Amino acid sequence: MLQIAICDDEPFYQEKIKVLLKQYFAKHDLHYSIHCFLSGEAFLAQSQNSVKYDVIFMDINMENLDGIQTAIQIRSFHSDTYLVFVTAFIDYALEGYKVNATRYIMKDTLDIAVFECMDAILQKMRLEQVSFAFIDGERKLYTDNILYVESRKHKSIFFYMSAGKSDAGIVQYQIYDKLDTIEQALLLYGFLRIHKSYLINMKHLHRLSNYTAFLDTGEQLPVPRLRYQAVKETFISYKGAL
């Protein structure tokens, strides 16, 4: 799930960017979360904000702590966050690049610039897609959005976070294929077989406890006693490599 922050002291532009991002993510069927802040101080009030977001849309011209100063503090955490500066004035472009800004967009071009900006960022992030021939037709899925795959009788069911639906919830895609085959197809994307019937995306594995895998979306899946220690060690190793 993409974590997005918008920091702008003008509610009008804050809302405009938010609406445009929602349109973009719905079009691209991406799961996301957007958080808004009215000042640099509000953004930095929690230190984890400096590292938790994938993309930050930052207004430069804010009272007290401006966007450049806020960005300097963000970079002091050595964050890999994509910083996008948004302003009505072109004068600050060079300042923006001092903090490794990804883009610099003008407020009077937001309708076009936000979409172009996100296209460039997603290309840099290289969000991976995989294609499967489901019962209702072939689909390309973002691997990050696949929560887990469950084997039921002669079918495998993909539980997928879809931002393109009106309720932006979890949808299911069914395929006549063995979980062993799907496991091989997803081997390079951080998926782990925790049970003979469950293949989960470790990016969504929040914790392991009492022979249960807890996903970040609230689902709980069983882990057999004989497999539990191996699953736990693999999960710890995966988290340590991030």
Backbone bond lengths (Angstrom), bond angles and torsions (degrees), N, CA, C in turn:
res aa  C-N    CA-C-N  psi(-1)  N-CA   C-N-CA  omega(-1)  CA-C   N-CA-C  phi
1 M - - - 1.460 - - 1.523 109.57 -
2 L 1.331 116.39 130.92 1.452 121.32 178.94 1.525 110.28 -78.98
3 Q 1.328 115.48 131.08 1.462 121.64 177.62 1.534 108.13 -103.70
4 I 1.344 115.72 119.45 1.454 121.69 -175.39 1.522 109.96 -119.85
5 A 1.338 116.43 138.57 1.464 121.20 174.10 1.531 109.28 -122.10
6 I 1.326 115.65 142.68 1.467 122.41 173.76 1.517 107.33 -122.49
7 C 1.317 116.80 121.53 1.460 121.62 -179.44 1.521 108.38 -120.57
8 D 1.330 116.35 104.85 1.467 121.93 -176.68 1.521 108.46 -153.30
9 D 1.341 116.90 131.48 1.465 119.57 -177.64 1.527 112.96 -83.88
10 E 1.332 116.94 2.11 1.466 120.90 175.14 1.539 108.45 -107.61
11 P 1.322 117.81 108.16 1.474 121.38 -177.71 1.527 113.45 -54.52
12 F 1.339 117.72 -33.64 1.461 120.58 -179.08 1.523 110.86 -60.14
13 Y 1.334 116.98 -50.21 1.464 120.58 -178.18 1.524 111.43 -72.89
14 Q 1.312 116.83 -33.52 1.457 120.30 176.10 1.528 110.19 -58.24
15 E 1.341 115.37 -46.96 1.463 120.19 -179.57 1.525 111.57 -68.79
16 K 1.330 117.03 -37.47 1.467 120.51 -179.74 1.526 110.78 -62.48
17 I 1.320 117.15 -45.80 1.470 120.57 178.38 1.522 110.24 -62.90
18 K 1.311 116.61 -41.13 1.462 121.17 179.80 1.523 111.62 -60.80
19 V 1.320 116.75 -45.52 1.471 121.23 179.60 1.531 110.83 -63.05
20 L 1.331 116.61 -43.72 1.466 120.37 179.46 1.526 111.49 -63.05
21 L 1.322 116.87 -40.73 1.466 120.51 178.77 1.524 110.74 -64.91
22 K 1.321 117.55 -41.06 1.460 120.51 178.09 1.524 110.96 -60.83
23 Q 1.327 116.37 -40.85 1.469 120.37 177.68 1.525 110.53 -63.44
24 Y 1.317 115.74 -42.20 1.462 120.55 -178.58 1.525 111.08 -64.22
25 F 1.333 117.22 -47.77 1.461 120.50 -176.88 1.521 111.55 -68.33
26 A 1.330 116.76 -34.07 1.462 119.73 176.69 1.526 110.33 -64.88
27 K 1.317 116.62 -41.78 1.464 121.75 179.28 1.518 111.61 -63.03
28 H 1.342 116.66 -36.17 1.463 121.29 -176.39 1.525 112.93 -97.71
29 D 1.339 116.33 4.49 1.466 121.57 175.89 1.526 111.14 55.83
30 L 1.333 115.91 47.02 1.460 121.90 179.98 1.517 110.57 -110.44
31 H 1.316 116.15 139.70 1.458 121.21 177.81 1.530 108.42 -86.38
32 Y 1.330 116.76 138.55 1.455 119.67 -171.40 1.528 111.17 -153.05
33 S 1.329 114.05 167.20 1.456 121.71 172.64 1.523 106.87 -140.46
34 I 1.343 116.94 132.27 1.462 121.73 -178.52 1.525 109.34 -119.75
35 H 1.336 116.02 129.93 1.464 121.80 177.37 1.523 108.31 -123.59
36 C 1.337 116.06 137.86 1.461 121.19 -175.69 1.529 111.41 -115.02
37 F 1.340 114.52 145.07 1.468 121.74 179.85 1.522 108.59 -136.20
38 L 1.340 116.18 141.81 1.462 121.52 -176.80 1.523 113.38 -95.68
39 S 1.334 117.54 0.56 1.466 120.33 178.28 1.517 110.26 -161.31
40 G 1.330 115.27 161.72 1.456 119.88 175.14 1.513 111.30 -65.00
41 E 1.338 115.99 -36.53 1.459 120.25 178.81 1.520 111.20 -62.07
42 A 1.333 116.11 -42.02 1.471 120.05 -179.92 1.522 110.30 -64.73
43 F 1.330 116.14 -38.51 1.464 119.27 179.69 1.523 111.41 -65.06
44 L 1.347 116.38 -43.62 1.458 121.16 -175.33 1.527 113.71 -83.45
45 A 1.337 116.88 -1.69 1.466 120.29 -178.24 1.521 111.49 -59.08
46 Q 1.339 116.54 -30.21 1.455 121.51 175.52 1.520 107.52 -113.94
47 S 1.317 117.12 118.58 1.463 121.06 -173.41 1.523 113.01 -59.78
48 Q 1.345 116.85 -30.27 1.463 118.91 -178.52 1.531 112.58 -66.69
49 N 1.335 116.31 -17.92 1.461 118.70 177.97 1.521 112.36 -61.67
50 S 1.330 115.89 -25.91 1.463 119.75 -177.54 1.523 112.54 -70.72
51 V 1.307 117.74 -17.31 1.460 120.37 -176.31 1.526 113.93 -126.69
52 K 1.321 118.84 -10.09 1.468 119.76 -171.75 1.524 113.42 -84.16
53 Y 1.349 117.75 -19.34 1.459 119.57 -173.50 1.526 112.12 -94.60
54 D 1.331 115.06 141.04 1.461 120.57 175.57 1.522 110.28 -76.33
55 V 1.339 116.42 -40.29 1.464 122.20 -177.84 1.527 108.93 -136.56
56 I 1.332 116.48 136.07 1.462 121.44 175.43 1.527 108.74 -124.92
57 F 1.330 116.29 123.38 1.459 122.06 171.93 1.527 106.70 -94.24
58 M 1.322 116.00 112.14 1.462 121.83 -170.26 1.528 111.72 -117.74
59 D 1.333 116.41 119.18 1.456 121.11 172.84 1.528 108.24 -70.56
60 I 1.324 117.25 136.32 1.462 119.77 179.93 1.525 111.13 -81.05
61 N 1.328 116.58 -44.43 1.462 121.27 -172.60 1.522 111.64 -88.95
62 M 1.332 115.36 82.68 1.458 121.15 175.70 1.524 108.89 -121.97
63 E 1.308 116.25 149.72 1.462 120.15 -179.95 1.522 110.89 -67.67
64 N 1.327 114.80 157.05 1.469 122.51 -179.03 1.522 110.52 60.41
65 L 1.331 118.51 -99.30 1.461 121.62 -179.12 1.528 108.95 -89.75
66 D 1.333 116.61 107.74 1.467 118.38 -176.77 1.528 111.15 -81.08
67 G 1.332 115.52 179.07 1.456 120.40 -175.15 1.519 114.12 -64.15
68 I 1.345 116.58 -36.45 1.460 120.38 179.46 1.523 110.40 -65.71
69 Q 1.326 116.48 -47.24 1.460 120.34 179.33 1.524 111.79 -62.32
70 T 1.329 115.19 -39.04 1.468 119.62 177.47 1.525 110.07 -63.67
71 A 1.330 115.94 -42.78 1.464 120.71 -179.46 1.524 112.04 -64.26
72 I 1.327 116.95 -36.97 1.473 120.17 178.32 1.522 110.00 -60.49
73 Q 1.331 116.53 -40.81 1.461 119.59 179.11 1.528 110.94 -69.61
74 I 1.322 116.50 -36.00 1.472 119.91 176.50 1.523 109.89 -61.47
75 R 1.330 116.56 -45.78 1.462 120.84 -178.43 1.533 112.13 -68.32
76 S 1.308 117.71 -21.64 1.459 119.78 178.38 1.521 111.80 -66.16
77 F 1.340 115.86 -16.91 1.460 120.84 175.77 1.525 110.91 -89.63
78 H 1.350 116.79 5.04 1.476 122.59 -178.25 1.526 110.86 57.14
79 S 1.305 115.23 40.51 1.462 120.40 -178.24 1.526 111.02 -75.43
80 D 1.332 115.18 145.62 1.461 121.18 174.55 1.520 111.46 -94.55
81 T 1.308 116.68 14.40 1.462 122.14 -179.63 1.529 110.84 -58.07
82 Y 1.323 115.93 141.37 1.463 120.59 174.18 1.527 107.86 -83.70
83 L 1.335 116.12 115.73 1.460 122.24 -178.73 1.525 110.23 -97.10
84 V 1.322 115.90 124.77 1.457 121.64 177.84 1.523 107.34 -118.79
85 F 1.322 117.08 116.01 1.456 120.46 178.96 1.529 110.23 -88.35
86 V 1.317 114.17 135.79 1.465 121.29 -179.13 1.528 107.67 -124.05
87 T 1.325 117.34 128.41 1.460 119.27 -178.83 1.523 110.82 -158.63
88 A 1.324 115.47 166.29 1.461 121.27 176.12 1.526 110.83 -95.64
89 F 1.337 116.77 -3.05 1.468 120.74 -175.34 1.527 110.67 -124.21
90 I 1.314 115.93 136.86 1.455 121.59 -177.57 1.524 112.02 -83.35
91 D 1.334 117.61 -12.33 1.463 121.31 -171.08 1.523 114.72 -62.19
92 Y 1.329 117.16 -21.40 1.458 119.66 -171.62 1.535 113.98 -97.50
93 A 1.317 117.43 9.18 1.461 119.87 -174.05 1.525 112.66 -57.27
94 L 1.332 117.83 -45.95 1.463 120.16 -178.87 1.516 112.04 -63.91
95 E 1.335 116.95 -36.23 1.460 120.43 177.47 1.524 110.64 -61.54
96 G 1.322 115.56 -39.03 1.461 120.49 -179.13 1.509 112.88 -61.85
97 Y 1.313 117.15 -38.73 1.447 120.05 -177.82 1.525 112.87 -73.75
98 K 1.330 116.99 -15.83 1.467 120.31 176.07 1.521 111.76 -66.17
99 V 1.313 116.75 -25.19 1.471 120.69 179.24 1.533 110.49 -107.78
100 N 1.335 114.45 24.22 1.467 120.59 175.17 1.527 111.96 59.09
101 A 1.332 115.50 48.44 1.465 119.68 176.70 1.522 109.72 -67.87
102 T 1.313 115.52 139.39 1.462 120.86 179.46 1.520 111.25 -74.04
103 R 1.324 115.38 -42.88 1.453 121.72 -179.38 1.521 110.10 -145.36
104 Y 1.323 114.60 162.18 1.456 122.56 176.89 1.520 104.79 -135.28
105 I 1.328 117.96 109.08 1.461 119.69 -174.98 1.528 111.06 -121.32
106 M 1.329 115.19 146.56 1.452 121.86 -178.10 1.532 110.05 -89.06
107 K 1.318 114.79 146.04 1.462 119.27 -176.68 1.532 112.67 -66.69
108 D 1.328 117.13 -25.13 1.470 118.57 179.64 1.530 112.46 -84.30
109 T 1.357 117.55 2.47 1.475 120.60 177.64 1.530 111.80 -121.21
110 L 1.343 117.51 15.42 1.459 120.76 -172.59 1.523 113.46 -56.69
111 D 1.331 117.83 -38.80 1.468 120.91 -175.85 1.525 112.30 -56.33
112 I 1.310 116.71 -34.06 1.466 121.11 179.23 1.529 110.73 -98.75
113 A 1.324 115.89 -41.83 1.471 121.01 -171.05 1.528 113.52 -66.13
114 V 1.333 117.85 -36.41 1.472 119.63 -178.36 1.524 110.45 -63.63
115 F 1.341 116.99 -43.06 1.466 120.44 -179.70 1.527 110.83 -66.17
116 E 1.344 116.82 -44.62 1.463 120.05 179.45 1.522 110.69 -63.56
117 C 1.322 115.84 -38.90 1.456 120.90 179.61 1.525 111.48 -62.50
118 M 1.329 116.70 -46.37 1.465 120.46 -179.48 1.524 111.44 -66.83
119 D 1.332 117.38 -35.10 1.468 119.92 175.52 1.528 110.18 -58.46
120 A 1.325 116.45 -45.17 1.459 121.23 -178.54 1.524 111.40 -66.71
121 I 1.329 116.26 -40.24 1.467 119.98 -178.91 1.524 110.84 -67.26
122 L 1.321 117.13 -44.92 1.467 119.61 -179.80 1.522 111.30 -63.78
123 Q 1.327 116.17 -33.67 1.465 119.03 177.40 1.528 110.18 -65.70
124 K 1.337 116.04 -39.27 1.467 120.04 177.94 1.525 111.04 -68.40
125 M 1.329 116.40 -37.10 1.455 119.99 -179.81 1.522 111.54 -73.41
126 R 1.349 115.20 -19.46 1.463 121.66 177.93 1.527 111.34 53.28
127 L 1.319 115.46 54.01 1.453 119.20 175.50 1.520 108.87 -62.32
128 E 1.304 115.43 122.30 1.459 120.80 -174.10 1.537 111.41 -80.68
129 Q 1.317 114.92 145.13 1.454 121.62 175.02 1.527 109.80 -123.21
130 V 1.326 115.12 146.68 1.460 120.91 174.70 1.524 108.05 -129.16
131 S 1.301 115.76 152.22 1.456 120.97 -177.31 1.526 110.05 -117.52
132 F 1.347 115.60 134.22 1.458 121.68 177.67 1.528 109.69 -134.44
133 A 1.335 115.15 147.63 1.469 120.89 177.41 1.528 109.31 -90.26
134 F 1.322 116.42 87.07 1.456 121.58 -179.02 1.530 111.14 -77.51
135 I 1.323 115.73 169.45 1.458 121.24 -178.75 1.524 110.98 -58.30
136 D 1.353 116.41 -37.15 1.469 119.34 -178.80 1.524 112.98 -92.83
137 G 1.334 117.05 14.09 1.459 120.62 177.02 1.521 112.32 121.10
138 E 1.310 116.14 165.95 1.454 120.93 -178.74 1.524 110.61 -73.18
139 R 1.331 115.39 137.34 1.462 121.68 179.44 1.522 110.20 -136.11
140 K 1.347 114.22 148.45 1.461 120.36 170.31 1.525 107.19 -100.61
141 L 1.338 116.27 129.87 1.456 121.46 -179.27 1.526 109.84 -120.34
142 Y 1.330 115.91 141.95 1.462 119.84 171.11 1.525 107.63 -74.36
143 T 1.319 116.50 126.95 1.466 119.16 -177.13 1.527 111.74 -61.57
144 D 1.343 117.34 -32.76 1.467 120.17 179.01 1.521 112.17 -62.15
145 N 1.314 117.24 -26.82 1.468 121.54 -175.58 1.529 113.30 -89.51
146 I 1.339 117.06 -7.54 1.466 119.62 176.88 1.527 107.91 -81.27
147 L 1.325 116.87 117.59 1.460 121.03 178.60 1.519 110.95 -76.92
148 Y 1.327 115.02 -56.58 1.459 120.16 178.35 1.524 108.76 -163.44
149 V 1.321 114.57 167.19 1.461 121.56 177.40 1.522 107.33 -123.38
150 E 1.324 116.16 132.33 1.456 121.27 -178.37 1.525 110.58 -116.66
151 S 1.304 115.93 136.40 1.460 121.48 176.63 1.530 109.49 -92.23
152 R 1.335 115.87 125.96 1.464 121.21 177.48 1.525 108.52 -134.07
153 K 1.317 114.89 110.65 1.472 121.09 -179.85 1.523 109.63 55.30
154 H 1.325 118.12 -115.43 1.463 120.53 -175.62 1.526 112.54 -100.32
155 K 1.323 116.92 10.01 1.458 120.63 -177.57 1.534 110.82 -125.65
156 S 1.317 114.68 158.18 1.460 121.46 170.48 1.523 107.42 -117.42
157 I 1.325 116.02 139.17 1.462 121.26 -175.97 1.526 109.84 -118.03
158 F 1.325 116.36 122.89 1.458 122.87 176.95 1.523 108.80 -88.76
159 F 1.324 116.83 128.28 1.462 121.94 173.40 1.525 106.25 -101.61
160 Y 1.338 115.23 114.54 1.460 121.37 -166.14 1.526 110.80 -127.74
161 M 1.345 115.94 132.05 1.458 120.56 177.49 1.522 108.89 -81.43
162 S 1.316 115.83 115.58 1.458 120.31 -176.49 1.515 110.37 -113.90
163 A 1.337 115.63 121.89 1.470 120.16 176.86 1.514 111.14 -92.22
164 G 1.320 117.08 -2.86 1.455 119.97 -177.40 1.511 114.02 -86.90
165 K 1.326 117.73 -10.60 1.450 121.22 178.72 1.520 110.09 -85.98
166 S 1.324 116.55 158.80 1.459 120.41 -178.67 1.518 111.86 -62.78
167 D 1.344 116.81 -30.81 1.460 119.07 179.91 1.527 112.25 -96.89
168 A 1.342 116.33 -0.07 1.471 121.94 176.84 1.521 111.40 46.03
169 G 1.338 116.33 47.99 1.452 119.97 -175.85 1.509 112.89 -109.92
170 I 1.335 115.78 -158.51 1.454 122.38 -178.87 1.522 108.56 -96.30
171 V 1.322 116.04 126.00 1.459 121.34 178.83 1.525 109.15 -110.80
172 Q 1.326 116.09 162.08 1.459 121.16 -179.08 1.523 110.13 -118.65
173 Y 1.336 115.61 136.01 1.448 121.96 174.78 1.525 108.08 -122.34
174 Q 1.324 116.54 129.52 1.457 121.17 -175.68 1.528 110.88 -107.43
175 I 1.329 114.33 145.02 1.462 120.16 -178.47 1.522 108.81 -143.48
176 Y 1.321 116.11 142.36 1.467 120.93 174.71 1.522 108.60 -86.22
177 D 1.313 115.36 83.50 1.466 120.58 -179.56 1.520 108.46 -157.64
178 K 1.318 115.46 151.58 1.463 119.97 -179.80 1.520 110.72 -76.41
179 L 1.329 115.78 150.13 1.462 120.53 178.59 1.527 111.23 -64.57
180 D 1.323 116.86 -29.33 1.467 120.63 177.00 1.528 110.81 -60.04
181 T 1.324 116.02 -42.16 1.468 121.31 -179.34 1.520 110.77 -67.76
182 I 1.338 116.50 -42.78 1.467 121.28 179.80 1.526 110.17 -66.11
183 E 1.325 116.06 -37.25 1.458 120.17 178.20 1.522 110.82 -59.37
184 Q 1.321 117.14 -42.06 1.462 120.84 178.11 1.528 111.60 -64.95
185 A 1.329 116.44 -37.77 1.469 120.69 -179.20 1.526 111.79 -68.30
186 L 1.339 116.58 -28.74 1.463 121.10 -176.60 1.528 112.89 -105.00
187 L 1.305 116.24 10.37 1.464 122.17 -172.84 1.531 112.73 -57.71
188 L 1.320 117.27 -36.55 1.461 121.58 -174.65 1.526 113.59 -87.68
189 Y 1.327 117.48 1.76 1.457 120.69 -173.19 1.529 113.71 -111.83
190 G 1.320 117.98 18.55 1.454 120.30 175.19 1.521 115.08 81.01
191 F 1.327 117.25 33.22 1.464 121.09 177.66 1.527 109.75 -101.50
192 L 1.323 115.36 146.25 1.466 120.93 -173.72 1.523 110.09 -132.95
193 R 1.311 116.37 131.38 1.469 122.34 177.23 1.532 107.60 -82.53
194 I 1.313 116.88 106.74 1.466 120.29 -178.33 1.522 112.40 -98.02
195 H 1.327 116.22 -9.09 1.470 121.83 -172.52 1.516 105.83 -163.44
196 K 1.307 117.65 156.50 1.468 118.96 179.30 1.525 111.79 -60.67
197 S 1.349 116.51 -20.05 1.456 120.37 -177.49 1.520 114.07 -110.55
198 Y 1.342 118.55 -0.93 1.456 120.00 -175.20 1.535 112.03 -133.81
199 L 1.323 114.26 130.11 1.459 123.27 172.76 1.517 106.36 -120.56
200 I 1.354 118.16 117.71 1.457 119.56 -173.06 1.529 111.73 -115.03
201 N 1.328 114.30 154.78 1.461 121.98 175.26 1.525 107.93 -86.02
202 M 1.337 117.47 114.83 1.463 120.40 -176.09 1.527 112.69 -64.60
203 K 1.319 117.74 -18.27 1.464 119.81 175.80 1.526 110.87 -65.25
204 H 1.324 116.79 -22.54 1.463 120.90 -179.37 1.524 112.63 -106.86
205 L 1.326 117.09 4.78 1.462 120.47 177.47 1.525 108.43 -83.59
206 H 1.314 116.27 111.24 1.461 122.13 -176.37 1.526 112.13 -81.90
207 R 1.339 116.89 -46.88 1.460 120.06 178.52 1.524 109.85 -163.55
208 L 1.335 114.94 165.93 1.456 123.04 175.87 1.521 108.15 -121.43
209 S 1.322 116.71 133.17 1.456 120.37 -179.93 1.518 109.41 -162.31
210 N 1.343 116.02 137.42 1.468 121.23 175.78 1.526 112.71 51.62
211 Y 1.340 115.43 45.32 1.469 121.70 176.90 1.530 111.97 59.35
212 T 1.332 113.97 35.16 1.462 120.89 179.41 1.521 109.43 -136.25
213 A 1.336 116.34 137.36 1.462 122.13 174.25 1.527 108.11 -98.45
214 F 1.324 116.01 122.26 1.456 121.83 -179.71 1.526 108.48 -102.70
215 L 1.327 116.96 118.34 1.457 121.10 179.44 1.524 110.13 -88.53
216 D 1.330 116.53 159.90 1.464 120.27 -177.43 1.522 112.73 -72.07
217 T 1.317 117.46 -6.54 1.460 121.24 177.04 1.531 112.23 -99.41
218 G 1.329 116.90 0.85 1.457 120.71 176.76 1.511 115.30 104.73
219 E 1.335 118.29 -16.43 1.456 120.29 179.57 1.526 111.06 -66.34
220 Q 1.318 115.72 147.94 1.458 122.45 176.71 1.521 108.57 -125.84
221 L 1.337 115.68 125.88 1.455 120.83 -177.10 1.523 109.32 -123.32
222 P 1.327 117.23 142.49 1.468 120.18 -177.31 1.528 112.85 -75.76
223 V 1.335 115.10 145.67 1.469 121.79 173.88 1.525 106.75 -122.68
224 P 1.328 119.11 119.84 1.470 121.19 -179.47 1.528 111.81 -59.13
225 R 1.314 115.99 147.54 1.459 121.95 -178.01 1.543 111.33 -56.37
226 L 1.328 116.86 -42.75 1.461 120.06 -176.93 1.534 112.21 -68.92
227 R 1.322 117.50 -22.22 1.462 120.95 -177.36 1.536 112.42 -100.92
228 Y 1.322 116.79 -11.62 1.459 122.10 -168.83 1.529 113.18 -59.40
229 Q 1.328 118.32 -47.62 1.458 121.07 -176.04 1.524 111.56 -64.62
230 A 1.316 116.64 -41.44 1.467 120.21 179.29 1.528 110.65 -65.13
231 V 1.341 116.42 -40.69 1.468 120.96 177.83 1.523 109.84 -62.68
232 K 1.334 116.15 -43.94 1.461 120.86 -178.99 1.524 111.30 -62.36
233 E 1.318 117.29 -43.63 1.468 121.27 -179.38 1.536 111.26 -65.09
234 T 1.320 116.02 -40.07 1.468 120.15 178.90 1.519 110.53 -65.53
235 F 1.324 116.41 -41.13 1.461 121.45 179.71 1.534 111.06 -64.38
236 I 1.326 117.17 -44.28 1.464 121.60 178.94 1.531 110.38 -62.15
237 S 1.325 115.75 -42.74 1.465 120.27 179.11 1.523 111.21 -64.12
238 Y 1.330 116.04 -39.59 1.482 120.92 179.11 1.517 110.86 -63.73
239 K 1.333 117.03 -46.65 1.462 121.12 -179.44 1.526 111.09 -63.93
240 G 1.319 115.83 -36.69 1.466 119.72 -179.54 1.516 112.85 -68.83
241 A 1.332 116.17 -24.29 1.470 120.19 -178.47 1.511 112.55 -84.79
242 L 1.348 117.53 -10.89 1.467 119.92 -177.61 1.520 111.24 -74.16
